């Protein structure tokens, strides 16, 4: 029997159970609707699944975030706990050390009463570059009043590794401020007669001043022309460093390496002896590398840098100690040399504690290593604290000076500038200046005094450790025009009449050193005076500056007040 009977416009398809079943005629619209419905049902199911997945993911993120928040809180609590423990350790260290340091200082004061160990005559003498050069030159002179002949000179030559065959020491010539072409001056030259002719030991003394462009190079060229190969230039900075690149370029250092040495006033890490400073001979102490800015870049220049090192721990202080040992009978001279050595160690070595205090702290930390982290934290905090206190003290002195000077010079209050700046360890960045706006403004003059002559308290290199005061010109002497030079000479004459007669020959018509020059060594005293609103150190600086101002302002008024137009017309 045929299955197609009675079926019109239909089709046959296989039945899942076997055989065939009939279907209706094909309907495209119906088929499309069915397909769309199926897709929509699938999309809905997929959207539901995705929504569940996103919800689960967000829930997981919240859980992770909560866990991490708890971990962060726990970590912060741990850090805070560590910080508080270290703070307690630091406080405990200071509490334990303070009474012992007071006891050590009491012992030191008792020793001072009997031995005056901290007293040093050099604090009361002229200790600027010229004063120190005079001492060095006199000791190197075999005909000097020290009476030791060439003993000190030979000790210096031996220290520097110079070996010459002397013919006689009676004809040794020592010259200070020796002029050379180009309006330059070598601080000290010592001409030593040898079998080959005169050998020249030249010293460039740099305790405070910056290097001048081409300075050391010009000295070396002059010495080479004058003495052929028979000379040595010694560069004498406070601590070990090479001259600046502008003074002796790295490319020139290799060719001069056999004729140039660096001898610092004190060797780095040189500690004061517990007893007589002359007990040490200055050896066995390492020299530090020069500053990155001054270090030669080339390999040959680096070799020249190494060749410039005199020897491990060699220093001017060490030479003074050696000289002291070589003196047998002249006790006055031995005393002077001990004082000079001790002065170098304290003034240029940055010693801020007495020997007994320093020794006690070293022994205490060695016996109590648990306090080393606290000691390290105190040491790290000290530089910033020191600078903050020194800055505040300079501002305190400035306020006192301004108050006093306005009371004592009321007629010039409206024309007066009193200002200070504290720049930390940067060179020549710490100063207090006093000037009148009506004084001559020099073209190209120093920004520190707005291009004018000023009564000034200023610190040299190395931070607040070497204060000096006086009358400072706006320009160095060799940069002055003809009329400016005449004005400078006139001013120096007037200052001399008023009792200010210590020019440095460079930029200061008058310069001298106050007491308490190294503020780094007296920070506790400065803090106490800030708390009390004043004290003996404040009074010393305020009275000293006002004393200079009282003599200098009338002299500067006479030479420079209202002379800007006259100066310009004359130079033109």
PyMOL commands that set and color helices and strands:
alter all, ss='L'
color gray80, all
select helices_A, chain A and resi 28-115+121-124+129-140+151-159+215-227+250-253+257-259+277-279+299-307+316-326+331-349+355-367+369-408+410-415+447-449+477-479+482-497+519-532+536-560+564-571
alter helices_A, ss='H'
color red, helices_A
select strands_A, chain A and resi 11-14+20-23+173-180+184-194+197-206+231-237+260-262+416-421+431-436+454-459+467-472+508-512
alter strands_A, ss='S'
color yellow, strands_A
deselect
rebuild
show_as cartoon
